[in-house]
Structures are given as structure tokens and as C-alpha cells.
Amino acid sequence: MTTKAKSDIITLKKEGEQEMANLVCPICFQKGTKPRVSVFTVDCQPDAELIGIVKCLNCGHELPITIRNGFITKTDVALPGAQSGNLNEAVPKDIKEDILEAERAHYHQCDKSCVTMCRRALQLGLIDKQIEDKPLSKMINEALEKSFIDQKSHYLATSIKGYGDIGAHRRDELNHQEVNMVIYSTVKMLNELFGKST
């Protein structure tokens, strides 16, 4: 049975079987940029599985990949929960990197790390808006007072802080699906802070 990956990244001959891996970045392909094709093999021991992230050297796009017994068995066009591509261009580069790191952590099911990075990105965004570094709840309240955010976004920011506190300071467990929403909410907040709502 011949199956084609939905992203046109790889073509599988049969379930779990494929010739040399040819990966084409979906972002470069979509933009019409002549993509750099990466051809590689990974030798795994029998019954070994490798799960990781492949990064395009042309545009920097990252996509998840699973290799089992030396063959690519799964890939997708973007990391699960990927929202970093929706960030406003005005969001500072270091804060964008924090969101990318949160997405990587989410992919690897390191949920506490993910929400901690979202909390950090929010706090750095407020600092960049000239709000003095102090307890985050006070910074969020000041952002509301200065009309950097509205009341609805104040609730979102408070929620991001709460999840980030769990990641950084508490032993509570996190729901993996809720973590995806934390990434989305953080991107929404950052876009509001830096001039664009999603």
C-alpha cells in the first residue's frame, strides 16, 4: 500500500517502510523557494525508536519526526501546538525563542518546562513595555492600568501566570491538552502587547 505524507515531506512505500529519507521543508516549498532537500539515514538498533525535531537550515522551520528501526514512520508539517509562526514581527527575537522553546518542550511532553517558558515570555514582554520587574501578578495589573491589555487579556495573563507557577514552583500535575492552550494564550497576549491581536 502506498501512502503519501499529508505534508508532501516524505513518501512511504508501505507502512513503516521507505527508501532513503528525502525531507523537504514545507514552508520553503509553500513559499516557492527552491528548497534544500536533505537526504539522510539513521541506523537504529532493532526495535529502537528515535523521536526528535528536524530544523530547516534555510528558513529555520522545525518539524517533528519519528524513526523506528532505521525508517521514518511519522512526521508532520509543524510541532504540535505550534503558534510561534503567528507571532507579530514586533515581538522581540529573544521572546520568540522562548515560545519556540515552549513548543519544543510541549512536543517532548515536558509540560512543566513548556508553561514555565510561556510565563517567562509573558514577563519579558511586560518588561519590554517598561513595566518594572516585580511579582508577575503586579506586572499584569499594571499592564491593565496602563491599557497595554484589556480586561479579557488580563484574565488570560493571570491564567498563564498560574500555569507557569505550577511548572516552576508546584508539584501539581498539568493536563497535556491544556498546555497547548497556554501556548496559544501566550502568543495572543504577546501580539496584543506588541500591536496585533489574533
C-alpha positions in Angstrom: 0.0 0.0 0.0 1.5 3.4 -1.0 0.8 6.2 1.4 1.8 9.8 0.9 2.6 12.0 3.9 -0.1 14.8 4.1 2.6 17.4 4.1 4.5 16.1 1.0 7.5 15.9 3.2 8.2 12.2 2.7 6.7 9.3 0.7 6.3 6.0 2.4 6.3 2.9 0.2 4.5 0.7 2.7 3.5 1.0 6.3 6.8 1.5 8.2 9.0 1.0 5.1 10.7 3.6 2.9 13.8 4.1 0.8 16.3 6.9 1.6 14.6 9.7 3.5 14.0 12.8 1.4 12.8 15.7 3.6 11.6 18.9 2.0 10.8 21.9 4.3 7.0 22.6 3.8 7.5 26.3 4.5 10.1 26.7 1.7 8.0 24.5 -0.6 4.9 26.6 0.1 6.7 29.9 -0.5 8.0 28.7 -3.8 11.6 28.9 -2.6 13.8 26.3 -4.1 14.0 24.0 -1.1 17.2 22.4 0.1 16.5 18.6 0.1 18.0 16.7 3.0 18.8 13.1 2.3 19.9 11.1 5.3 19.7 7.7 7.1 19.8 6.9 10.7 20.8 3.4 11.8 18.9 2.3 14.9 19.3 -1.0 16.6 16.5 -3.4 16.1 13.3 -2.3 17.9 14.8 1.2 18.5 12.8 4.4 18.2 14.2 7.9 17.7 11.9 10.8 18.3 13.2 14.3 17.5 12.9 17.6 15.7 14.4 18.4 12.2 15.2 22.1 11.6 15.4 23.6 8.1 18.7 25.3 7.6 17.1 27.6 5.0 14.2 29.2 7.0 14.6 27.7 10.5 11.2 25.9 10.4 11.1 22.9 12.8 9.1 19.7 12.3 8.7 16.6 14.4 10.0 13.2 13.2 9.9 9.6 14.4 12.3 7.0 13.2 11.7 3.3 14.1 14.2 0.6 13.2 16.0 2.9 10.8 12.9 4.1 8.8 10.9 7.3 9.2 7.5 6.2 10.4 5.9 9.6 11.3 6.4 13.3 10.6 4.2 16.4 10.3 4.5 19.9 8.9 5.0 21.6 12.3 5.3 20.9 16.0 2.1 20.1 17.8 0.6 23.3 19.2 2.9 25.4 17.0 1.9 29.0 17.4 5.2 30.8 17.1 4.5 31.4 13.4 1.6 33.6 14.4 3.7 36.0 16.5 3.7 39.6 15.4 7.0 40.7 13.8 7.4 43.4 16.5 7.8 40.7 19.2 11.5 40.7 20.2 13.6 37.8 18.9 14.5 36.5 22.4 10.8 36.3 23.4 10.1 34.4 20.1 12.8 32.0 21.0 11.1 31.4 24.4 7.9 30.4 22.6 9.8 28.1 20.2 11.4 26.5 23.3 8.0 26.1 24.8 6.7 24.4 21.7 9.7 22.0 21.7 9.1 21.2 25.3 5.4 20.6 24.6 6.3 18.2 21.7 8.6 16.2 24.1 5.8 16.2 26.7 7.8 18.3 29.1 4.7 20.3 30.1 6.1 22.0 33.2 9.0 23.3 31.1 6.6 24.5 28.4 4.3 26.5 30.7 7.4 28.0 32.6 8.7 29.3 29.2 5.3 30.8 28.4 5.3 32.5 31.8 8.8 33.8 31.1 7.9 35.1 27.7 4.9 37.0 29.1 7.0 38.5 31.9 9.8 39.6 29.4 7.1 41.1 27.2 5.9 43.2 30.1 9.4 44.3 31.0 10.0 45.3 27.3 6.9 47.5 27.7 8.7 49.4 30.5 6.8 47.7 33.3 9.2 47.3 36.3 10.3 43.7 37.0 8.4 42.6 40.2 6.0 39.9 41.1 4.2 38.9 37.9 0.7 39.5 39.2 1.6 43.1 40.0 3.1 43.5 36.5 -0.1 42.1 34.9 -2.3 44.5 36.9 0.0 47.4 35.9 -0.4 46.4 32.2 -4.2 46.6 32.6 -3.9 50.0 34.4 -1.7 51.4 31.6 -4.1 49.9 28.9 -1.5 47.7 27.4 -4.1 44.9 27.8 -7.8 44.8 28.2 -9.8 43.0 31.0 -10.2 39.8 28.9 -6.5 39.6 28.3 -5.9 40.3 32.0 -7.7 37.1 32.7 -5.6 35.3 30.1 -2.4 36.7 31.5 -3.4 35.7 35.0 -4.1 32.1 33.7 -0.7 32.0 32.0 0.9 33.0 35.2 -1.0 30.3 37.2 0.1 27.6 34.8 3.7 28.9 34.8 3.6 28.9 38.6 2.7 25.2 38.5 5.5 24.5 36.2 8.1 26.4 38.2 7.0 26.1 41.8 4.5 23.4 42.5 4.1 19.6 42.4 0.7 19.7 40.7 0.2 17.8 37.5 -0.6 19.5 34.2 -3.1 18.3 31.6 -1.2 18.0 28.3 -4.2 19.4 26.3 -4.4 22.5 28.5 -0.7 23.2 27.9 -1.5 23.6 24.2 -4.0 26.4 25.2 -1.3 28.1 27.3 0.9 28.4 24.3 -2.0 29.8 22.2 -2.9 32.3 25.0 0.7 33.5 25.4 1.0 34.2 21.7 -2.3 36.1 21.8 -1.0 38.1 24.8 2.3 38.9 23.2 0.6 40.0 20.0 -1.6 42.3 22.0 1.3 43.8 23.8 3.3 44.3 20.6 0.4 45.7 18.5 -1.5 42.9 16.8 -4.4 40.8 18.1 -5.0 37.2 16.8 
